[in-house]
Amino acid sequence: MAHSASVPEEAPRAGVVEVASLTKRFGDVEALAGVSFRLEPGTFFALLGPSGCGKTTLLRMIAGFEVPTSGDILLDGLPVADVPPYRRSVNTVFQHYALFPHMDVARNVGYGLRQRKPSPDRQEQQRMIAETLELVRLTGYERRRAWELSGGQQQRVALARALINRPTVLLLDEPLGALDLKLRREMQLELKQLQEQVGITFIFVTHDQDEAFSMADRVAVMRDGRILQDGPPEMIYEHPVDPWVATFIGRMNLFPGAVETNGPDCVVRLERGRHVSCPVPPGPAPVGAPVLVAVRPERVWMTGATDRTERIGVTDAIDSADAADAADGPGSSGMTEPRFGGRLVRTVFLGDRVEHIVDAAQLGTVLITAGNTGAAAAAPLPAPGEEGVIGWTRESARIVVERQVAGIRH
């Protein structure tokens, strides 16, 4: 009689990180409140949030520098909450690098090798140091001291020191924060390329949206010790889960209103009277529910009238939309691309883009951004103080619902 063999459960690959219902309290302060996520090997994961949101505390607990109040941390399927840092296959790169000033680059990078029991022989250490310095493009800098290096070079030394023992997870606590803007942008690209090359799971802490979005495969937006949203950067930017995430991630125009119909489009009557049509949100938005219509500034257009005939035409178009709204309500003219009259208050030049601040009677203050390109510069905008027309397409708008989350201070 044949017996069927049971299939053993597949062991997790190196670099799997699981955090389950993790909580950390410092006295009466709850720094983390039930955080959970799972990372597959080779993921570049960014913890993004303002100062005090709990992201560094979370990183320190994964590293072993803090002990959880409750919850579990698993690395490659094994619980490590009670395992000391030196026994975890994890290394950390700190914001200020913590290089040893009395050691040259080679000895800084090889420090971790010398702490291993047993440590590799001298020839093997030299080989591994040379390979790691080549990885971070510092070949030839072996005998330099920390004060002889630029900020970017010091950061590469810190990365090399963290990578030389080939950890399965690399933790980075705002490692670019001490660099100037130009160098920080260069290092963002280098760090992402390095992560792809070594294939190690990276967990990166930052309060800078550009850093998180330019490097990470997944971004977790944190506030008050909780992860509010976790997903690919594009999803978080295009579909924020609540008003706080919407305004923390980039810039956002938010117009309050209430749902009047919800299907096949979601039609919202704004507080100041007009109806606008939006794609149906993924979450619940019942008829009558208070919501916010969210439109990114780069999705709002504005045009001015170059002569009296155009100004009359613009006014007639807006008046017609108002009249149709009043007569027919939802589904009337102007729904797919609503238009509103507005006065250009101020234009701000920001180098690669231009911001326009508009006062619209039916919306309030509206922010519009445009790239500083020839086409944008040639657009017929009104002069500051003059009237024009603003609008957006149906596909550009999002419905954002205020969430009631225990412990979150909205």
Long-range contacts (C-beta under 8 A, 24 or more apart in sequence): 11-76, 11-77, 12-76, 12-77, 13-40, 13-41, 13-76, 14-41, 14-76, 14-89, 14-168, 15-39, 15-40, 15-41, 15-42, 15-43, 15-76, 15-168, 15-169, 15-199, 15-200, 15-201, 16-40, 16-41, 16-74, 16-75, 16-76, 16-77, 16-201, 17-45, 17-62, 17-73, 17-74, 17-75, 17-169, 17-201, 17-203, 18-72, 18-73, 18-74, 18-77, 19-58, 19-62, 19-71, 19-72, 19-73, 19-74, 20-71, 20-72, 20-73, 20-74, 21-70, 21-71, 21-72, 22-58, 22-61, 22-68, 22-70, 22-71, 22-72, 22-73, 23-68, 23-69, 23-70, 23-71, 24-54, 24-57, 24-58, 24-61, 24-66, 24-68, 24-69, 24-225, 25-69, 30-225, 30-407, 31-57, 31-225, 32-57, 32-58, 32-61, 32-68, 32-225, 33-224, 33-225, 33-226, 33-407, 34-71, 34-226, 35-71, 35-225, 35-226, 35-227, 36-227, 37-220, 37-227, 37-230, 39-201, 39-203, 39-218, 41-168, 41-199, 41-201, 42-199, 42-200, 42-201, 43-201, 43-202, 43-217, 43-218, 44-192, 44-195, 44-201, 44-202, 44-204, 44-215, 44-216, 44-217, 44-218, 45-201, 45-202, 45-203, 45-204, 45-216, 45-217, 45-218, 45-219, 45-220, 46-203, 46-204, 46-205, 46-206, 46-211, 46-212, 46-215, 46-216, 46-218, 46-219, 46-220, 47-203, 47-204, 47-205, 47-206, 47-220, 47-222, 48-206, 48-207, 48-208, 48-209, 48-212, 48-219, 48-220, 48-221, 48-222, 49-207, 49-221, 49-222, 49-223, 49-248, 50-207, 50-223, 50-248, 51-207, 53-222, 53-223, 53-224, 53-225, 54-222, 54-224, 54-225, 54-226, 55-205, 55-222, 56-173, 56-174, 56-205, 58-222, 59-92, 59-171, 59-173, 59-203, 59-205, 62-90, 62-169, 62-171, 62-203, 63-88, 63-90, 63-92, 63-171, 64-88, 64-90, 75-168, 75-169, 76-168, 86-115, 89-167, 89-168, 89-169, 90-167, 90-168, 90-169, 90-170, 90-171, 91-162, 91-163, 91-165, 91-167, 91-169, 91-170, 91-171, 92-162, 92-170, 92-171, 92-172, 92-173, 93-155, 93-158, 93-159, 93-162, 93-170, 93-171, 93-172, 93-173, 93-175, 94-158, 94-173, 94-175, 95-173, 95-174, 95-175, 95-177, 95-178, 96-178, 97-154, 97-155, 97-157, 97-158, 97-175, 97-178, 98-158, 99-146, 99-154, 99-157, 99-158, 99-161, 100-146, 101-145, 101-146, 101-147, 103-145, 104-142, 104-143, 104-144, 104-145, 105-133, 105-138, 105-141, 105-142, 105-143, 105-144, 105-145, 105-149, 105-157, 106-133, 106-142, 106-143, 108-146, 108-157, 108-161, 109-133, 109-157, 109-160, 109-161, 109-164, 110-164, 111-161, 112-161, 112-162, 112-164, 112-165, 113-164, 113-165, 116-165, 128-164, 129-164, 132-160, 132-163, 132-164, 133-160, 135-160, 135-163, 135-194, 135-197, 135-198, 136-160, 136-163, 136-194, 137-190, 150-183, 151-178, 151-179, 151-180, 151-183, 152-179, 152-183, 152-186, 152-187, 155-179, 155-187, 159-191, 159-194, 163-198, 163-200, 166-198, 166-200, 167-200, 168-200, 168-201, 169-200, 169-201, 169-202, 169-203, 170-195, 170-200, 170-201, 170-202, 170-203, 171-203, 171-205, 172-202, 172-203, 172-204, 172-205, 173-205, 174-205, 174-206, 174-207, 175-204, 176-206, 176-208, 176-211, 177-206, 184-211, 185-210, 188-214, 188-215, 189-214, 191-215, 209-248, 209-249, 209-250, 213-237, 221-245, 221-248, 221-249, 223-248, 223-408, 224-407, 224-408, 224-409, 225-407, 226-405, 226-407, 226-408, 228-405, 228-408, 238-398, 239-282, 239-398, 240-294, 240-398, 240-400, 241-283, 241-400, 241-403, 242-400, 242-401, 242-402, 242-403, 243-292, 243-294, 243-400, 243-402, 243-410, 244-408, 244-410, 246-292, 246-294, 246-398, 246-400, 250-296, 251-296, 251-297, 251-367, 251-369, 252-294, 252-295, 252-296, 252-297, 253-294, 253-295, 253-296, 253-297, 253-300, 253-363, 253-366, 253-367, 254-292, 254-293, 254-294, 254-400, 255-292, 255-293, 255-294, 255-295, 255-363, 255-364, 256-290, 256-291, 256-292, 256-293, 257-290, 257-291, 257-292, 257-293, 258-288, 258-289, 258-290, 258-291, 259-285, 259-286, 259-287, 259-288, 259-289, 259-291, 259-399, 260-287, 260-329, 260-330, 261-287, 261-330, 261-331, 262-286, 262-287, 265-335, 265-394, 266-399, 267-330, 267-331, 267-335, 268-293, 268-399, 269-330, 270-362, 270-363, 272-361, 272-362, 272-363, 272-364, 273-322, 273-325, 273-362, 274-321, 274-322, 274-325, 274-338, 274-340, 274-362, 275-325, 275-329, 275-330, 275-332, 275-335, 275-338, 276-335, 276-338, 276-397, 277-330, 277-335, 277-336, 277-338, 277-394, 277-397, 278-394, 278-397, 278-398, 278-399, 279-394, 279-395, 279-397, 279-398, 279-399, 280-399, 281-398, 281-399, 281-400, 281-401, 283-401, 284-401, 285-399, 285-401, 289-401, 290-402, 291-399, 291-400, 291-401, 292-399, 292-400, 292-401, 292-402, 293-397, 293-398, 293-399, 293-400, 294-397, 294-398, 294-399, 294-400, 295-392, 295-396, 295-397, 295-398, 296-396, 297-355, 297-367, 297-368, 297-369, 298-368, 298-369, 298-370, 298-371, 299-392, 299-393, 299-396, 300-366, 300-367, 300-368, 300-390, 300-391, 300-392, 300-396, 301-368, 301-390, 301-391, 301-392, 302-342, 302-344, 302-356, 302-358, 302-368, 302-379, 302-381, 302-382, 302-388, 302-389, 302-390, 303-379, 303-380, 303-381, 303-388, 303-389, 304-344, 304-380, 304-381, 304-382, 304-383, 304-386, 304-387, 304-388, 304-389, 305-380, 305-382, 305-387, 305-388, 305-389, 306-380, 311-387, 314-341, 314-388, 314-389, 315-341, 317-389, 318-389, 335-394, 336-393, 336-394, 337-391, 337-392, 337-393, 337-394, 338-391, 338-392, 339-389, 339-390, 339-391, 340-389, 340-390, 340-391, 341-387, 341-388, 341-389, 341-390, 342-366, 342-387, 342-388, 342-389, 342-390, 343-382, 343-385, 343-386, 343-387, 343-388, 344-381, 344-382, 344-383, 344-384, 344-385, 344-386, 344-387, 344-388, 345-384, 345-385, 346-384, 347-381, 347-384, 356-381, 358-388, 358-390, 360-390, 363-390, 366-390
